[in-house]
Amino acid sequence: EPDLLGCRIYRADSPGGPYQRVGAQTAPGATSYTEFVPGGGVWHYLVRAVKRQTTASASYENLSQGVHASALVELSGFSAWAAGLSNPTEQGDPNADRITNLLAYAVGAENGNANALPQLPQILSDGTYSLDYSFRNDLHYEVQLSLDLKHWYSVALKEPSESWALNPGSGYPNQGNIGLFDNTNTDSSIPGEDATSISDNTPLNRRFWRLKVRRPPPID
């Protein structure tokens, strides 16, 4: 419709509400909407079209009564792992071990109340960065290297459901000296769960490593 501006989406955990608006107004002509919900179960939605109403003296937005819909959400991946925690968010730390939920999940912690410290990556005596677990197929993993703690280079990447790979576009001047080793069948404390180590053969007095993980954005 020429005067359709988009739709506003409202969500509730029961058919009778109360409904709270979620996300931004959709674009005109959009046929789908994707969001992350707080948990599993049945969620109820109210979709209200927004139209441009014009009179002789003014132009304003007019909301329709709306259409109701419901969706059954079955949790998987990080959402299922974090379900039931006192703070199930990515940055939550319900067991106060100073490791966020998302990082604990990424390195293979059994649940959000387990101590994830023993499973964190380690820097070995030869300077190699060793990661025992990186098997979560719903996460992006990046091993980053820095020479000054200011500029970080993503020297190795693991995309969801894929294998580790070196990143030739990292921008690190010595990227050609980076080595990637599959330790799954050698020194992994969790056999078969994508154990990996990354090395830098560049002669340096010091270097810094870190692991970065994130969830991919929802797909519309």
C-alpha positions in Angstrom: 0.0 0.0 0.0 1.4 3.4 -0.9 0.8 4.9 2.6 2.0 1.8 4.6 5.1 2.8 6.7 5.8 -0.6 8.2 4.8 -2.6 11.2 5.4 -2.4 14.9 5.8 -5.7 16.8 4.7 -6.3 20.4 5.4 -9.4 22.5 3.9 -11.0 25.6 4.3 -14.3 27.5 0.5 -14.8 27.7 -2.3 -14.2 25.2 -3.9 -11.5 27.4 -0.7 -9.5 27.7 0.6 -7.1 28.7 2.4 -6.6 25.4 5.7 -4.8 25.1 7.1 -3.4 21.9 10.2 -5.1 20.6 12.7 -4.0 18.1 12.4 -1.2 15.6 9.6 -0.6 13.2 9.9 -2.8 10.1 10.4 -1.4 6.7 7.6 -1.1 4.2 7.1 -4.3 2.4 9.0 -6.5 4.9 7.5 -10.0 5.2 9.4 -11.3 8.2 10.8 -10.3 11.5 13.6 -12.0 13.6 14.5 -11.5 17.2 16.2 -13.2 20.2 13.6 -14.1 22.8 14.4 -14.2 26.6 13.7 -17.9 26.8 11.9 -20.9 25.4 8.2 -21.7 25.4 5.2 -20.1 23.6 5.5 -16.3 22.9 2.6 -14.2 21.8 2.8 -11.3 19.3 0.7 -8.4 18.2 1.6 -7.0 14.8 0.2 -3.5 14.1 0.5 -1.9 10.7 1.5 1.8 10.6 -0.1 3.9 7.9 0.3 7.5 6.9 -3.0 9.3 7.4 -3.5 12.6 5.7 -6.2 15.1 6.3 -6.8 18.6 5.0 -4.9 20.1 8.0 -2.4 17.4 9.0 -0.5 14.2 8.3 0.0 11.6 11.1 0.7 8.0 11.7 -2.3 5.7 12.2 -1.9 2.3 14.0 -4.1 -0.6 13.0 -5.9 -2.7 15.6 -3.3 -5.4 14.9 -3.0 -9.1 14.2 -2.2 -11.7 16.8 0.3 -14.6 16.3 2.1 -17.0 18.5 5.4 -18.9 18.2 6.8 -22.0 20.0 10.5 -21.4 20.7 12.6 -24.4 21.4 16.0 -23.4 22.8 19.3 -24.6 21.4 22.9 -23.7 21.6 23.8 -20.9 24.1 20.2 -20.1 24.9 19.6 -23.7 26.0 22.9 -23.8 27.9 22.0 -20.6 29.8 18.3 -21.4 30.4 17.5 -21.4 34.1 20.6 -19.4 35.3 19.9 -16.5 37.6 21.4 -14.3 35.0 21.3 -16.0 31.5 22.6 -13.1 29.5 25.9 -13.3 27.5 27.7 -11.0 30.0 26.1 -12.6 33.0 28.3 -14.4 35.6 25.9 -16.2 38.0 28.7 -18.2 39.8 31.0 -15.2 40.2 34.0 -16.9 38.7 34.7 -13.7 36.6 34.1 -15.6 33.4 31.1 -14.4 31.4 28.4 -16.9 30.4 29.3 -16.7 26.7 33.0 -17.3 27.3 32.3 -20.2 29.7 30.0 -21.7 27.1 32.6 -21.2 24.3 35.4 -23.0 26.1 33.2 -26.0 27.0 31.9 -25.4 30.5 29.2 -28.0 31.4 26.9 -25.3 32.6 26.8 -21.7 33.9 27.4 -22.8 37.5 30.5 -24.8 36.7 33.9 -23.3 37.3 35.3 -22.5 33.8 38.7 -21.4 34.9 40.5 -24.7 34.2 39.1 -24.7 30.6 40.4 -21.2 29.6 43.0 -21.0 26.9 46.7 -21.2 28.0 49.9 -19.7 26.8 52.5 -22.4 26.8 56.2 -22.1 27.7 57.2 -21.6 24.1 54.7 -18.8 23.6 52.1 -20.9 21.8 48.4 -20.1 22.5 46.6 -23.3 23.3 42.8 -23.8 23.2 41.4 -27.1 24.3 37.8 -26.6 23.3 36.2 -24.6 20.5 33.3 -26.9 19.4 30.3 -24.7 19.8 28.8 -24.6 16.3 26.7 -21.5 17.0 29.7 -19.2 17.8 32.3 -17.2 15.9 35.8 -17.8 17.5 38.8 -15.5 16.9 42.3 -15.8 18.3 43.8 -12.3 18.4 47.4 -11.2 18.8 48.8 -7.9 19.9 52.3 -6.4 20.3 51.2 -3.5 22.5 47.7 -4.2 24.0 46.3 -1.5 21.8 46.2 -2.9 18.3 44.7 -6.4 18.0 44.9 -8.7 15.0 42.6 -11.6 14.4 45.2 -14.0 13.1 43.0 -17.2 13.2 39.2 -17.6 12.8 36.6 -20.3 13.3 33.2 -19.6 11.8 30.1 -21.5 13.0 30.1 -25.2 12.1 33.5 -24.8 10.3 37.1 -25.6 11.0 39.8 -23.2 12.2 41.7 -21.3 9.5 44.4 -18.7 9.4 43.3 -15.2 8.5 45.5 -13.7 5.7 43.6 -10.4 6.0 44.3 -9.9 9.7 46.6 -6.9 9.1 49.3 -8.4 11.3 52.6 -7.6 9.7 54.0 -11.1 10.6 50.9 -13.1 9.6 53.0 -15.3 7.4 54.8 -16.6 10.5 51.5 -17.7 12.2 51.1 -21.4 12.5 47.8 -23.3 13.2 47.9 -26.8 14.7 45.1 -29.3 15.3 45.6 -30.9 18.7 42.4 -32.8 18.8 44.0 -36.2 18.9 47.1 -35.3 20.8 47.0 -33.1 23.9 43.3 -32.1 24.2 41.8 -32.6 27.6 38.5 -33.1 25.9 39.2 -35.5 23.0 37.4 -34.8 19.8 36.4 -31.3 20.6 38.4 -29.1 18.3 41.6 -28.5 20.4 43.8 -26.0 18.6 47.0 -24.2 19.2 48.3 -21.1 17.4 52.0 -20.0 17.3 53.9 -17.0 16.0 57.5 -17.8 14.9 58.5 -14.1 14.7 61.4 -13.3 17.1 59.8 -11.0 19.6 60.5 -9.9 23.2 56.8 -10.1 24.0 53.4 -10.7 22.5 49.8 -10.9 23.8 47.1 -13.3 23.0 43.3 -13.3 23.6 40.2 -15.2 22.6 37.2 -13.4 21.2 33.8 -15.1 20.8 30.5 -13.9 19.6 27.1 -15.1 18.5 26.1 -14.5 14.8 23.3 -12.0 14.3 19.8 -13.4 13.6 19.0 -14.0 9.9 15.9 -12.2 8.6 
